[in-house]
Amino acid sequence: MELIIIFSGASLVFFLLIALFANKINLSLPQNRVLRSLGQIGPIKESEPIPKYSLKERVQILFHKSFHLFSNSKKENKYNEKDQALAAAGLTSWSSTEWKILTYASALFGVLLSSIASLFITAPLFAKLEISLIGIIIAYLLPNYWLKIKIRKRKEEIVNSLPDVLDLVMVSVEAGLGFDSAILKVVEKQHGVLADELNILLKEINMGKPRRNALRDMAKKNNVEDLSNVVASLVQADQLGISMGSVLRNQSKQLRQKRKQRAKEQAQKTPVKIMIPLVFFIFPSVFIVILGPAVLRIIEVFGK
């Protein structure tokens, strides 16, 4: 009985979603819409019979229409916070709408997985429903949690590699290369997140985008404080006609000092972080190893 109630509830939610989309979606093949917009097919009349599609075609049309239905809800705000987060994580091929669909699909997978797991647990029906609800919440929040971790790792890699990249650009500029040629040399010699971003920067400049705008967009997309400061200094030097070599040298020196300060700060936090495992795990084990035989000997002596 409990199994019937759980699957009936999940099926009800699924078919309600389908009905919701079906009321807002007029099923028609994308090819027919394109041909109709070009005038090769006339508009559909009320007297015309409704075309019959296979199950696979209906699923494809439903997914296509639901995708555009979600995308139309935030069409005005093209570059919202989720798009910026995806760009900062390096997922430039993803849009906020696709990510939203992924989170919903993950939640649906969590429902199915938690429902199957609840079948093998001997518990009341209310406890099984709680397990399903916890599974939905975890599965829904898991993609965003993974996205935050990826953004943090990407930012850390940019911060750690930025001084070395600036040194290479500075040496190339002082050797007589132009700024774009120095960036190209960095892309050829270096590997990693920052090298990939500089490669995108070069492609945008070669396509005709102004260098200042391309630098600002790179800083805005990655949202790293050190990179934003370097970009601001480079843009200001370009506007004022200041030598790029001296600006790059000063920025590299400042970034190295910041990196040393961050390393010292992490080293000072180490005793505080190690205290918890030391007190709760290491000290009890040491006491058991040292005092255990003595306690057993005392118990044996007093037992006699």
C-alpha positions in Angstrom: 0.0 0.0 0.0 2.8 2.4 0.9 4.5 1.6 -2.5 1.4 2.4 -4.4 1.0 5.8 -2.5 4.6 6.8 -3.2 4.6 6.0 -6.9 1.1 7.4 -7.3 2.3 10.7 -5.9 5.4 10.8 -8.1 3.3 9.9 -11.2 0.8 12.6 -10.3 3.5 15.3 -10.1 5.0 14.2 -13.4 1.8 14.2 -15.3 0.8 17.5 -13.8 4.0 19.0 -15.2 3.3 17.5 -18.6 -0.3 18.8 -18.5 1.0 22.3 -17.6 3.4 22.4 -20.5 0.8 20.8 -22.9 -1.6 23.7 -22.2 1.0 26.3 -23.1 2.6 24.4 -26.0 1.3 23.9 -29.5 3.0 20.8 -30.7 4.4 21.2 -34.1 7.7 20.1 -35.7 10.5 22.7 -35.8 10.9 22.0 -39.6 7.3 22.9 -40.3 7.6 26.1 -38.3 10.7 27.2 -40.3 9.0 26.4 -43.7 5.9 28.2 -42.6 7.9 31.3 -41.7 9.5 31.2 -45.1 6.1 31.0 -46.8 6.6 27.5 -48.2 3.8 26.1 -46.1 0.6 27.9 -45.4 -0.8 28.6 -42.0 -2.6 25.8 -40.2 -6.3 26.1 -40.6 -8.9 24.9 -38.1 -10.3 22.4 -40.7 -6.9 20.7 -41.2 -6.4 17.5 -39.3 -3.9 17.4 -36.5 -0.8 15.6 -37.5 0.1 12.4 -35.7 3.6 12.1 -34.3 5.4 9.2 -32.7 6.2 9.0 -29.0 9.9 9.9 -29.7 8.9 13.0 -31.8 6.4 14.1 -29.1 9.1 13.9 -26.4 11.6 15.9 -28.6 9.0 18.5 -29.3 8.0 18.8 -25.6 11.6 19.2 -24.5 12.2 21.8 -27.3 9.2 23.8 -26.4 9.7 23.5 -22.6 13.3 24.7 -23.1 12.1 27.9 -24.9 9.3 28.3 -22.4 11.9 28.5 -19.6 14.2 30.8 -21.7 11.4 33.3 -22.4 10.9 33.9 -18.7 14.3 35.7 -18.4 14.7 36.9 -22.0 15.1 40.5 -20.9 17.8 39.8 -18.4 20.2 38.0 -20.7 23.3 38.2 -18.6 21.9 37.4 -15.1 23.8 36.1 -12.1 23.6 32.5 -13.1 25.1 33.2 -16.5 27.9 35.0 -14.8 28.4 32.1 -12.4 28.6 29.7 -15.3 31.1 31.8 -17.1 33.2 32.1 -14.0 33.2 28.3 -13.7 34.4 28.0 -17.3 31.0 26.6 -18.6 30.6 29.1 -21.3 28.7 26.7 -23.5 25.9 26.5 -20.9 23.1 29.0 -20.4 21.1 29.7 -17.2 18.1 28.0 -18.8 20.0 24.8 -19.5 21.4 24.9 -15.9 17.9 25.3 -14.5 16.7 22.3 -16.5 19.7 20.3 -15.2 18.8 21.1 -11.6 15.2 20.1 -12.2 16.4 16.8 -13.8 18.7 16.2 -10.8 15.7 16.8 -8.5 13.6 14.3 -10.4 16.5 11.8 -10.3 16.7 12.4 -6.5 12.9 11.6 -6.2 13.3 8.3 -8.1 16.5 7.3 -6.2 15.1 8.2 -2.8 11.8 6.4 -3.6 13.7 3.3 -4.6 15.8 3.5 -1.4 12.7 3.9 0.8 11.4 0.6 -0.5 14.3 -1.3 1.2 13.8 0.5 4.5 11.4 -0.8 7.2 9.9 2.5 8.4 6.5 4.2 8.6 5.1 5.9 5.6 5.8 9.4 7.0 9.5 8.5 7.5 9.7 7.3 3.9 8.1 10.6 2.6 10.7 12.5 4.7 13.5 10.5 3.0 12.0 11.3 -0.4 11.9 15.0 0.5 15.5 15.0 1.7 16.5 13.3 -1.5 14.8 16.0 -3.6 16.5 18.8 -1.6 19.9 17.3 -1.8 19.6 16.4 -5.5 18.3 19.9 -6.3 21.1 21.7 -4.4 23.9 19.4 -5.5 24.5 21.0 -9.0 24.8 24.5 -7.5 27.1 23.2 -4.8 29.4 21.6 -7.4 29.3 24.9 -9.4 30.4 26.9 -6.4 33.3 24.5 -5.8 34.4 24.7 -9.5 34.2 28.5 -9.4 36.4 28.6 -6.2 39.0 26.2 -7.6 39.1 28.2 -10.9 39.6 31.5 -9.0 42.4 30.0 -6.9 44.2 28.8 -10.0 43.9 32.2 -11.6 45.2 33.9 -8.5 48.2 31.5 -8.1 49.2 31.6 -11.8 48.7 35.4 -12.4 52.1 36.6 -11.1 54.0 34.1 -13.3 52.0 35.0 -16.3 52.6 38.7 -15.7 56.3 38.1 -15.5 56.3 36.3 -18.8 54.3 39.1 -20.4 56.6 41.7 -18.9 59.7 40.0 -20.2 58.2 39.7 -23.7 57.1 43.4 -23.7 60.5 44.6 -22.5 62.1 42.4 -25.2 60.4 44.5 -27.9 57.2 42.5 -28.5 53.8 44.2 -28.6 51.2 43.5 -26.0 49.1 41.2 -28.2 52.3 39.3 -29.3 53.3 39.0 -25.6 49.9 37.5 -24.8 50.3 35.1 -27.7 53.6 34.0 -26.3 52.1 33.4 -22.9 49.3 31.3 -24.5 51.9 29.2 -26.3 54.1 28.6 -23.2 51.6 28.4 -20.4 48.8 26.0 -19.7 45.8 26.3 -17.4 42.8 28.5 -16.8 44.4 31.8 -17.2 46.1 30.8 -20.5 42.7 29.7 -21.8 41.2 33.0 -20.8 44.0 34.9 -22.5 43.5 32.8 -25.6 39.8 33.8 -25.7 41.0 37.4 -25.2 43.2 37.2 -28.3 40.4 35.7 -30.4 38.1 38.6 -29.4 40.7 41.2 -30.3 41.4 39.5 -33.6 37.7 39.6 -34.4 37.7 43.4 -34.0 36.7 43.9 -30.4 38.6 46.8 -28.8 41.4 45.7 -26.4 40.0 47.7 -23.5 36.6 46.2 -23.8 38.0 42.7 -24.2 40.1 43.1 -21.0 37.2 44.5 -19.0 34.9 41.6 -20.2 37.6 39.1 -19.2 37.8 40.6 -15.7 34.0 40.8 -15.3 33.5 37.2 -16.4 36.1 35.7 -14.0 35.3 38.0 -11.1 38.7 37.8 -9.5 39.9 40.8 -7.5 43.6 40.5 -8.5 42.8 40.1 -12.1 40.4 43.1 -12.1 43.1 45.3 -10.5 45.6 44.2 -13.2 43.1 44.9 -16.0 42.2 48.3 -14.5 45.9 49.2 -14.5 46.5 48.0 -18.0 43.5 49.9 -19.3 44.6 53.1 -17.6 48.1 52.7 -18.9 46.8 52.2 -22.4 44.6 55.4 -22.1 47.4 57.5 -20.7 50.2 56.1 -22.9 52.3 54.7 -20.0 54.8 52.0 -20.6 53.3 48.6 -20.3 56.5 47.1 -19.0 56.7 49.2 -15.9 53.0 48.7 -15.1 53.3 44.9 -15.5 56.5 44.9 -13.3 54.7 46.8 -10.5 51.6 44.6 -10.7 53.6 41.4 -10.6 55.6 42.6 -7.6 52.4 43.5 -5.7 50.7 40.2 -6.6 53.7 38.2 -5.3 53.6 40.1 -2.0 49.9 39.3 -1.7 50.6 35.6 -2.4 53.3 35.6 0.4 50.8 37.3 2.8 48.1 34.7 2.0 50.6 31.9 2.6 51.6 33.3 5.9 47.9 33.7 6.9 47.2 30.1 6.0 50.3 29.0 8.0 49.0 31.0 11.1 45.6 29.3 10.8 47.1 25.8 10.8 47.5 25.4 14.6 43.9 26.3 15.2 42.7 23.9 12.5 44.8 21.0 13.7 43.7 21.4 17.3 40.3 19.7 16.8 41.6 16.4 15.3 44.5 16.5 17.8 42.2 16.7 20.9 39.4 14.4 19.7 41.3 11.7 17.7 45.1 11.7 18.3 45.3 12.3 22.1 42.7 9.6 23.0 44.6 7.1 20.9 47.9 8.0 22.5 46.4 7.8 26.0 45.0 4.3 25.2 48.3 3.1 23.9 50.4 4.5 26.8 48.0 4.0 29.7 46.1 1.0 28.5 48.6 -1.7 29.7 49.1 0.1 33.0 45.3 0.2 33.7 45.0 -3.5 32.8 47.9 -4.3 35.1 46.3 -2.3 38.0 43.0 -4.0 37.5 44.7 -7.4 37.5 46.6 -6.6 40.7 43.6 -5.2 42.6 41.5 -8.0 41.4 43.6 -10.5 43.2 
